[in-house]
């Protein structure tokens, strides 16, 4: 899954705080971007948005450890927005 963003560093920080360990990548002369591979093998990449590939709306959902947040999240469903305004559902397990 590739998410195009107008806020690359802020998005990396946001999703890293959700527990996704992103690494910086650049292929040849392409743009700097970030990538993470989930335990099931799914790859999520954050790329800078362009006129041809603008940041778009999408709704994502993750199960997270609510105790790792500051302040901690109570168990249950929470909805937050990422730096590009995408809705992200968090299912906090404590």
HELIX and SHEET records of a PDB file:
HELIX    1   1 UNK A    8  UNK A   17  1                                  10    
HELIX    2   2 UNK A   66  UNK A   68  5                                   3    
SHEET    1   A 4 UNK A   2  UNK A   5  0                                        
SHEET    2   A 4 UNK A  43  UNK A  48  1                                        
SHEET    3   A 4 UNK A  33  UNK A  37 -1                                        
SHEET    4   A 4 UNK A  23  UNK A  25 -1                                        
SHEET    1   B 3 UNK A  59  UNK A  65  0                                        
SHEET    2   B 3 UNK A  87  UNK A  93  1                                        
SHEET    3   B 3 UNK A  76  UNK A  81 -1                                        
END                                                                             
